[in-house]
Amino acid sequence: MKKVLVTGADGFIGSHLTENLLEKGYDVKAFTMYNSFNTWGWLDSLPKEKLEQIEIFCGDVRDPNGVREAMKGVDAVFHLAALIAIPFSYHSPDSYVDTNIKGTLNILQAARELETEKILITSTSEVYGTAQYVPIDEKHPFQGQSPYSATKIGADRLAESFYRSFQLPVSIVRPFNTYGPRQSARAVIPTIITQLLAGREEIKLGSLTPTRDFNYVKDTTAGFIAIAESEQTIGEEINIATQREISIGELAEEIINQINPGAHIVCDEERLRPEKSEVNRLLGSNEKIRRLTKWEPQYTFEQGIASGSAIIWSLINMIFTMFSCMIEELRG
């Protein structure tokens, strides 16, 4: 059984990846962000029998000493910890540099010192910016259309440099837009659902024309594991994508029709990105991941939304956010 470290294990994708790794028999250490409430993010929502199988390490990826300590004795690292909210990167870019670039550097340096067998660095489809051609393959140019995407480009290039300079066994994993249970309430799908569940007839959104390639979270985590288990992925940058796209407007109409057909969409200017920062089209190629691994997407977008689980996600998200501070008391 291999021992693996998952940074950002307390977050959306990280918590699902932690669960998936457990189910596959891995010995998992979960790196969570230290906080004074002693809460472990979405890991707190896992059944007790699963939580007892996970070794928790509370720390901060911005600190090289804690990162090195967390990585001792592990065979592979899935580095997901990052700041991801694009709007906040407009006014607080320094924090994104510290976490996304310096945090990644700390992982790479420690992996080099400890001779870690494999390191997966999490990228994002945002590094491509608006598609210059579709489907977007891994050779597509990078465009820093937000401070967030710029820091992820920087982190990716650091990872590449450690592979080329020191033969560090790195893979850069680039998931396109992931959705599913535990997703941030700020993301577009939960934003639509929570407004509908609150009984609003006017659903406020930003631009409706951009298109996205949506991965269901279980497909995304399966992609991470497939890349980790393949010997052909070292030194490679690999998309996780469905190779299908849907516009934000079409997405909203689909969800509205399922929950409250009487609602309608209004454009909220406060939700719009600056004109040159808006990524207008993301449609990814999955040819490379299918060629280098056995990964295939198992969920269509319609299956993910039509299951009705989207409503449950939002309810759980709201409840969990309200009561997360009570976890420590319940644990005691």
C-alpha positions as CSV (number, residue, x, y, z in Angstrom):
1,M,0.0,0.0,0.0
2,K,1.4,3.4,-1.0
3,K,1.3,6.3,1.4
4,V,0.2,9.5,-0.2
5,L,-0.2,13.1,0.9
6,V,-3.1,15.3,-0.3
7,T,-2.7,19.0,0.2
8,G,-5.9,21.0,0.1
9,A,-7.6,17.8,1.4
10,D,-10.1,20.0,3.3
11,G,-11.4,21.5,0.1
12,F,-13.9,20.6,-2.6
13,I,-11.8,18.4,-4.9
14,G,-9.3,17.5,-2.3
15,S,-11.8,15.9,0.1
16,H,-13.3,13.8,-2.8
17,L,-9.8,12.7,-3.9
18,T,-9.0,11.7,-0.3
19,E,-12.1,9.6,-0.2
20,N,-11.4,8.0,-3.6
21,L,-7.8,7.2,-2.6
22,L,-9.0,5.5,0.6
23,E,-11.5,3.4,-1.4
24,K,-8.6,2.3,-3.6
25,G,-6.6,1.1,-0.6
26,Y,-4.1,4.0,-0.3
27,D,-2.7,5.1,3.1
28,V,-3.7,8.7,3.1
29,K,-2.2,11.7,4.9
30,A,-4.4,14.8,4.6
31,F,-2.8,18.2,4.7
32,T,-5.4,20.7,6.0
33,M,-5.2,24.4,6.6
34,Y,-4.5,25.2,10.2
35,N,-7.2,27.2,11.9
36,S,-8.1,28.1,15.5
37,F,-11.3,26.1,15.4
38,N,-9.5,22.9,14.8
39,T,-11.8,22.1,11.9
40,W,-10.8,20.1,8.9
41,G,-13.0,21.6,6.2
42,W,-15.1,19.1,4.2
43,L,-13.3,16.2,5.8
44,D,-15.4,16.9,8.9
45,S,-18.4,15.8,6.9
46,L,-17.0,12.3,6.2
47,P,-18.3,9.3,8.1
48,K,-16.4,8.6,11.3
49,E,-15.1,5.2,10.0
50,K,-13.5,7.0,7.0
51,L,-12.1,9.8,9.1
52,E,-10.4,7.4,11.4
53,Q,-8.4,6.0,8.5
54,I,-6.9,9.4,7.6
55,E,-3.8,10.9,9.1
56,I,-4.5,14.6,9.5
57,F,-1.7,17.1,9.3
58,C,-2.7,20.7,10.0
59,G,-0.4,23.3,8.5
60,D,0.1,26.0,5.9
61,V,1.7,25.3,2.4
62,R,3.3,28.7,2.6
63,D,5.6,27.5,5.3
64,P,8.5,25.3,3.9
65,N,9.2,23.7,7.3
66,G,5.7,22.4,7.8
67,V,5.5,21.2,4.2
68,R,8.7,19.2,4.5
69,E,7.5,17.7,7.8
70,A,4.2,16.7,6.2
71,M,5.9,15.1,3.2
72,K,8.3,12.9,5.3
73,G,7.6,9.2,4.7
74,V,5.1,9.6,1.8
75,D,5.6,8.0,-1.6
76,A,3.5,10.5,-3.7
77,V,2.0,14.0,-3.2
78,F,-1.2,15.3,-4.7
79,H,-0.8,19.1,-4.4
80,L,-4.2,20.7,-4.6
81,A,-3.9,23.4,-2.0
82,A,-4.4,26.8,-3.6
83,L,-6.4,30.1,-3.5
84,I,-8.8,29.8,-6.4
85,A,-11.4,32.6,-6.2
86,I,-10.8,34.8,-9.2
87,P,-12.6,37.9,-7.9
88,F,-10.5,38.0,-4.8
89,S,-7.3,37.7,-6.9
90,Y,-8.1,41.2,-8.4
91,H,-7.7,43.0,-5.1
92,S,-5.4,40.6,-3.1
93,P,-2.9,39.3,-5.7
94,D,0.0,39.0,-3.2
95,S,-1.8,36.3,-1.2
96,Y,-2.2,34.3,-4.5
97,V,1.5,34.6,-5.2
98,D,2.3,33.5,-1.7
99,T,0.0,30.4,-1.7
100,N,-0.1,29.3,-5.3
101,I,3.5,30.0,-6.3
102,K,5.5,29.9,-3.1
103,G,3.3,27.0,-1.8
104,T,4.1,25.0,-4.9
105,L,7.8,25.8,-4.7
106,N,7.8,24.5,-1.1
107,I,6.3,21.2,-2.3
108,L,8.8,20.9,-5.1
109,Q,11.8,21.7,-2.9
110,A,10.7,19.2,-0.2
111,A,10.1,16.5,-2.8
112,R,13.6,17.0,-4.2
113,E,15.2,16.8,-0.8
114,L,13.1,13.8,0.3
115,E,13.3,12.0,-3.1
116,T,9.5,11.7,-3.3
117,E,8.5,9.1,-6.0
118,K,5.8,11.2,-7.7
119,I,4.4,14.7,-7.4
120,L,1.2,15.8,-9.0
121,I,0.8,19.6,-9.3
122,T,-2.7,20.9,-9.8
123,S,-3.2,23.4,-12.6
124,T,-6.4,24.9,-14.0
125,S,-8.0,25.4,-17.4
126,E,-7.9,29.1,-16.6
127,V,-4.2,29.1,-17.6
128,Y,-5.3,28.9,-21.2
129,G,-7.5,31.9,-21.2
130,T,-10.0,32.3,-23.9
131,A,-9.6,29.5,-26.4
132,Q,-7.6,30.4,-29.5
133,Y,-8.6,27.0,-31.0
134,V,-10.7,24.1,-29.8
135,P,-10.5,21.6,-28.4
136,I,-7.8,23.1,-26.2
137,D,-4.9,20.7,-26.0
138,E,-1.8,20.9,-23.8
139,K,0.1,22.8,-26.5
140,H,-2.3,25.8,-26.4
141,P,-0.7,29.1,-25.4
142,F,-1.0,30.3,-21.9
143,Q,-2.8,33.6,-21.1
144,G,-2.8,35.3,-17.7
145,Q,-6.3,36.8,-17.9
146,S,-6.5,37.2,-14.1
147,P,-4.0,37.4,-11.2
148,Y,-5.2,33.9,-10.2
149,S,-4.5,32.3,-13.6
150,A,-1.1,34.1,-13.7
151,T,-0.1,32.5,-10.4
152,K,-1.1,29.1,-11.6
153,I,0.9,29.6,-14.8
154,G,3.8,30.5,-12.6
155,A,3.4,27.4,-10.5
156,D,3.1,25.2,-13.5
157,R,6.3,26.6,-15.0
158,L,8.1,26.0,-11.7
159,A,7.0,22.4,-11.7
160,E,8.2,22.1,-15.3
161,S,11.6,23.6,-14.4
162,F,12.1,21.1,-11.5
163,Y,11.4,18.2,-13.9
164,R,13.8,19.6,-16.5
165,S,16.5,20.8,-14.1
166,F,16.5,18.1,-11.4
167,Q,14.6,15.2,-13.0
168,L,11.9,15.5,-10.4
169,P,9.1,13.1,-11.2
170,V,6.4,15.7,-11.6
171,S,3.1,15.6,-13.5
172,I,1.0,18.7,-14.0
173,V,-2.7,17.9,-13.8
174,R,-5.0,20.4,-15.5
175,P,-8.7,19.8,-14.7
176,F,-11.3,21.8,-16.5
177,N,-14.3,23.2,-14.6
178,T,-15.2,20.7,-11.9
179,Y,-18.7,20.6,-10.2
180,G,-20.4,18.4,-7.6
181,P,-21.0,18.0,-3.9
182,R,-19.1,20.3,-1.6
183,Q,-18.4,22.9,-4.3
184,S,-17.9,26.4,-3.2
185,A,-21.1,28.4,-2.9
186,R,-19.4,31.1,-5.1
187,A,-19.2,28.8,-8.1
188,V,-21.7,29.2,-10.9
189,I,-23.8,26.1,-10.4
190,P,-24.3,26.5,-6.6
191,T,-24.9,30.3,-7.2
192,I,-27.8,29.5,-9.5
193,I,-29.2,26.7,-7.2
194,T,-29.0,28.7,-3.9
195,Q,-30.9,31.6,-5.5
196,L,-33.6,29.3,-6.8
197,L,-33.9,27.5,-3.4
198,A,-34.2,30.9,-1.7
199,G,-37.4,31.5,-3.8
200,R,-36.0,34.2,-6.0
201,E,-37.7,34.8,-9.3
202,E,-34.7,36.9,-10.7
203,I,-31.5,34.9,-10.9
204,K,-28.5,37.2,-10.9
205,L,-25.5,36.1,-12.9
206,G,-22.6,37.7,-14.7
207,S,-21.9,37.1,-18.4
208,L,-24.1,34.4,-19.9
209,T,-22.2,33.8,-23.2
210,P,-18.9,32.2,-21.9
211,T,-18.8,28.4,-22.4
212,R,-17.2,25.9,-20.1
213,D,-16.2,22.2,-20.2
214,F,-17.7,20.8,-16.9
215,N,-16.2,17.7,-15.2
216,Y,-18.2,15.9,-12.5
217,V,-16.0,15.7,-9.4
218,K,-15.7,11.9,-9.4
219,D,-14.4,12.0,-13.0
220,T,-11.8,14.6,-11.9
221,T,-10.5,12.6,-9.0
222,A,-10.4,9.4,-11.1
223,G,-8.3,11.4,-13.5
224,F,-5.8,12.4,-10.8
225,I,-5.4,8.8,-9.7
226,A,-5.1,7.5,-13.2
227,I,-2.3,10.0,-13.9
228,A,-0.6,9.1,-10.6
229,E,-0.7,5.4,-11.4
230,S,0.6,5.7,-15.0
231,E,4.4,5.5,-15.6
232,Q,4.0,7.5,-18.8
233,T,2.8,10.8,-17.2
234,I,6.0,12.0,-15.6
235,G,7.1,15.3,-17.0
236,E,3.8,15.7,-18.8
237,E,1.0,18.4,-18.6
238,I,-2.4,16.6,-18.8
239,N,-5.9,18.0,-19.2
240,I,-8.9,16.4,-17.5
241,A,-11.8,17.3,-19.7
242,T,-15.0,15.9,-21.2
243,Q,-14.5,17.6,-24.6
244,R,-18.0,19.0,-24.4
245,E,-19.1,22.6,-23.7
246,I,-22.1,24.4,-22.5
247,S,-22.7,28.2,-22.1
248,I,-23.5,29.7,-18.7
249,G,-26.8,30.8,-20.1
250,E,-27.8,27.3,-21.2
251,L,-26.6,25.9,-17.9
252,A,-28.7,28.3,-16.0
253,E,-31.8,27.6,-18.1
254,E,-31.3,23.8,-17.5
255,I,-31.2,24.2,-13.7
256,I,-34.1,26.7,-13.7
257,N,-36.2,24.3,-15.6
258,Q,-35.6,21.6,-13.1
259,I,-36.2,23.7,-10.0
260,N,-38.4,26.7,-10.8
261,P,-39.4,27.2,-14.5
262,G,-41.0,30.5,-13.6
263,A,-37.7,32.1,-12.7
264,H,-35.6,34.2,-15.2
265,I,-32.1,35.4,-15.5
266,V,-30.9,39.0,-15.0
267,C,-27.4,40.2,-15.6
268,D,-25.7,41.6,-12.5
269,E,-22.9,44.0,-13.5
270,E,-21.2,43.4,-10.2
271,R,-20.6,39.8,-11.2
272,L,-19.0,40.7,-14.5
273,R,-15.3,40.3,-14.9
274,P,-13.3,43.1,-16.5
275,E,-13.7,42.8,-20.2
276,K,-10.2,41.6,-21.1
277,S,-10.2,39.3,-18.1
278,E,-13.3,37.3,-19.0
279,V,-12.4,33.8,-20.4
280,N,-15.0,33.4,-23.1
281,R,-14.5,29.8,-24.2
282,L,-13.0,26.7,-22.6
283,L,-13.4,23.4,-24.3
284,G,-10.7,20.9,-23.5
285,S,-9.1,18.0,-25.4
286,N,-8.9,14.7,-23.4
287,E,-6.9,12.9,-26.1
288,K,-3.7,12.9,-24.1
289,I,-5.1,11.6,-20.8
290,R,-6.9,8.8,-22.7
291,R,-3.7,7.9,-24.5
292,L,-1.5,7.9,-21.4
293,T,-3.9,6.3,-18.9
294,K,-7.0,4.2,-18.9
295,W,-9.2,7.2,-17.8
296,E,-12.5,7.8,-19.5
297,P,-15.3,10.2,-18.3
298,Q,-18.1,8.2,-16.6
299,Y,-20.6,11.1,-16.1
300,T,-22.3,13.3,-18.7
301,F,-23.1,16.8,-17.6
302,E,-26.8,16.0,-17.9
303,Q,-26.4,13.0,-15.5
304,G,-24.6,15.2,-12.9
305,I,-27.3,17.9,-12.9
306,A,-30.4,15.8,-13.6
307,S,-29.7,13.5,-10.7
308,G,-31.2,16.1,-8.4
309,S,-28.1,15.9,-6.2
310,A,-27.3,19.5,-7.1
311,I,-30.1,20.6,-4.9
312,I,-28.7,18.5,-2.1
313,W,-25.2,19.9,-2.6
314,S,-26.4,23.4,-2.0
315,L,-28.4,22.5,1.1
316,I,-25.5,20.7,2.6
317,N,-23.1,23.5,1.7
318,M,-25.3,26.1,3.4
319,I,-25.9,23.9,6.5
320,F,-22.2,22.9,6.7
321,T,-21.0,26.5,6.4
322,M,-23.4,27.7,9.2
323,F,-22.4,25.0,11.6
324,S,-18.8,24.2,10.8
325,C,-17.6,26.1,13.9
326,M,-19.5,23.6,16.1
327,I,-17.5,20.6,14.8
328,E,-14.8,20.9,17.5
329,E,-17.4,21.0,20.3
330,L,-19.2,17.9,18.8
331,R,-15.8,16.2,18.4
332,G,-15.0,16.8,22.1
